[in-house]
Amino acid sequence: MRLSKARIRSYRSIIDTGIFDVESAKTIFVGPNEAGKTAILQALQHINPPALAPKLDALRDYPRSLYNDISVGKVKPSDVTVVEGYFELDAADISELPAGFEGCTYVRGRKLDNTSSHRLDGAPPLPKYGDLKKDIVRLCAHIDSRSPEAKAGEAAVALPSASLATVTTGWNDDTLLSSANAKTLNTWLTAILPLIDETNEAEEKRYDSLVAATLAADKRATALSTLEARLPKFVLFNNYFRVRPLIQLDHLAQRTESKVLDDEQYDFGNLCCQTASNTFH
């Protein structure tokens, strides 16, 4: 995946960049000193920072002129989205996703309290209960007509569809089939499956479509989990380190183990070379 767009808000000298493009070949930030170029790069690192990167701190990172809103509780760090990155998916990403998610954009954000969030733009929408109600009512009529209670002439309350009222307590037409709701409805559908006439093609098709709707939330969760695992780390390099033209690796390794380095900044480059060389042994 590749970072294609980003937005930074309420970070140091930045109030809101708006959504800006990140070109695929090369992106250069040009501007005068103290214009916020470094702040943009620092904020982008928080999309998915390495473990040792400094965490966001409201006192340091929230715009100084607005910090009083934080200190008096008017603004909560958990409500402030500092950075959002928009990622285009490549063929390798798409091959790992469930069907239907090919045209998605993965969006990853970080809040001022250091919690992260993510979503999929352009993903198949989660169905609402109202979208399924007609098919559920028709399915209920079908299973009730085939139940032993209906044949015995018992009260309607004993019919299989009565259990649906318990399953959907508190639901309305706008209730999303989130993971928890979808699982509950899927359990009910599994229980009434034996009552469906397997020779009735229309009811079989209706049942299958309802089951597929209950699996939409799980597919979305799987897609998000898969893409989160594939998200690249963002590492900010803001210094250049010199490297000695000739390095005795064994000697450097001994000095590293004994913590006797010539100079931490100078030897950083040497240590990088040592790591790179070790990969070839």
N, C-alpha and C positions, 0 to 999 in steps of 0.2 A: 504494500500500500504506500501511497505517497501523499504528503501534506500538500493540499491544493489551495486551501483558503484558511484564514485564521481571523480571530477577533479578540482584542484585548481591552479590558475595561477596568477602571478603578485600580490601576497599578502604578504606584510611584507618580511620575509626572504625567501619566496617561489617564485621561478620563474615558475616552472611547475611540478606538481606531476605526470603528465600523468593520465590516467584513472586507478583508483585502486579499488579493490573489497572491499565490506563491508559484512563480513560474517553474516549469518542469526542468529547464536547462540551467538557469542561473538567476539568482535574485540578489540584487545589491541595494543596500540601504544607503542613500546619499542624503546628507544634511549637515548643518552646522553643528559645532560642539554644543552639548547639553540639549540637543533637540529631542532626545528620547530613543535614539537608535539602539543603544545597549539595553535600555529597558525593554524594548520589544523582544530582543533576543533572550533576555533573562526570563521574560514571561513565557515565551514559547517553550523554554526548557521544562516548565512546570506541566506541560501537557503529559509528559511521561518521563519524569526526571530519574537519573541514577540514584542509587541508595544514599550516596554521600553528599548529594546536592543539598544546599540549605533549603529548609522548608519555608513556606510563606509565613510571614509574621505581620499581623495587622499594624502594629506600631511602626514597623520599618517600611512595609510595602503598600499600605493604603495611602492614597493621596493626603499629604500632610494637611492641606487646607480643609479637608473633609473629615479628619480623624475624630473630631468632637462628636460626630454622629455615632461613631463606634463606641466611644468612651461613655456616652450617656445612654447607650442601648437603643438608640433610634434605628441603627442599622446593625444587623447581625452578620458576622463573618460567614456563617453558613448560607446566607442569602446572596452573597456577592460572588458571581462567577467572574474570575479574573481572566481566564483564557479559555478559548475553544478552538480546537483544530478540526478541520474538515478534510477527510482522507478519501482520495479516489482509490478504488479497489483494482488490483491487477488480476490477471488470469489465475495466478496461484491462490490468491485470497478467495476468489469466486468459487474455485473448485472445491474448497473446504466448506462451503455454505449450503444450507438446504435449498431446494429449488424455489424459485420465486424471488430471491434476494440479489439477483444479478445486477440490477441497476441502482443499488443502494449507495449512499454516502455514509461513511462511519464518522460520527462526531464525538470527540472526546473533550471533556472540560475539567477544569480544576477550580475549586472554590477557595475563598480566602482562609477557610478553616482547614485546608489541605485535603478535604474529601474530593473524590473524583466522581464524575458521572459520564455516562455515554448513552448514545441513542443511534438509531438508524433512520436517516432521512430517505424517503422514497421506498421504504419497506412496505410489504403488504399490510394494510391496517388491521388492527385487532377488531374482530367482530363485536357488535353490541348485542345484548339479549333481544332487543327489539328487531334486529335483523333476522333472528332465528325463530321468532315467536310463531309465525304462521306455520312453518314446517313442524314445530314442536306440537302445536295444537292438533294438526292433522295426524301426526304420529301417535299422539295420545288417543285420539278417536279410534285409530286402527288397533292399538294394543288392548284398549278397553273392550272392544268388540270380540276379541279372541280370548279374553281372560276367563277363568272358571267362575269368578264372581259374577260376571255379566251373564253367563249362561245359567247360573243358578238364580238369577233375579235378585241378588242381594243389593244393599244400598250402594249408591254411587261412591260414598266415602271409602268403600272398601276396594274400589277399582285401582289398578296399578298406577294410573296417572295421578292419583291423590298424593303419592309420595313426591311428586314434582313440586307441589306447593311448599313442602318442607325444604327441599333442596334450594329453591329460589326465593326464600324468605328475604324480604328487604330489597329485592332486585326491581328495577324498572327498565323501561325501554332503552335508557342511556347507559345501563350498567355494562361496562366493558368485560369481556371474557379474559380477564387477567389470569395469571397462572393458577391462583387459588380457586377462582370461580370456574375456570375451565376444567380443572381437575374434578371439582364437585359434580359438574354436569356430565362429564365423561363417565364418572362412576355410575351415575343414574342410567345413562344410555347402555352401559355394559350390562346392568341388571335387567333391563327390559328386552334385551336382544332376543331371548328365547321366545318371546311373544310375537315376534314379527314373522309374518308369513313369507317364507323364503321363496315362494313361487310368485310373490307380488313384486314385480320389478320396480314399480314406482316407489313403494315403501322401502325397499332395500336401498334404492338410490338416495332416497330422502335421509335414511339413517346414516349412510356413509358420508353424506355431505355435512350432517350435524357433527359427526365424530371428527371430520377433518377440521371443522371450525373450532372445536375444543383443543385441537393440537396446534393452532396458530401461535398461541403464546409460548409454548415450549419451543417451537421452531425459531421464534424471534430470540428467546433467551439463549438458545444454542448458537445462533448467529452472532449475538453480542459477545458471548463467552469466547467463541473461536477468534473473533477479530481482536478482542482485548489481548489474547495470548500472542497475537501476531504484531501487535503495536510496537514500533521501533522505539528505542530509548533516545531521548534528546539530550545531548551533551554539549554544553557551551564551553568552547575554548576561547579564551580572551588573552592568552599570553603565548609568546613564541619561546621555545626552549632550545638552547644550543646543545649540540651533541659533539663530543670529542671525536676527532677523525680516526683515532685508534684507541680501542678499548680492550683491555684484558678481562674477558668475561668472568673467569674464575675469581680473579681478584675483586671485581665489582660484586660478585655474589657473596664473597666472604665479608666484604665491608657492609653489604646490605644486611646480612644476618647479624653482624655484630653492631649494627646501627652506627657505624663510623663512616659517614659520608662526607665528601669534601664540602659540598654545599647543597642544601635541599633543592633549591631552584635549579642549580647547574646540573646536578645529578639526576633530576627528573627525566631529562632527555635521554641520559645514558641508561636509566632503568627501563624506559620504553624500548630502547634498542635491545636490551637484554631480553625482555619479554618476547619481542618479535623474533630474536635469534633462537630462543629456546623452542619456539614452535616448529623449527626445522630439524631439531635433533630427533 
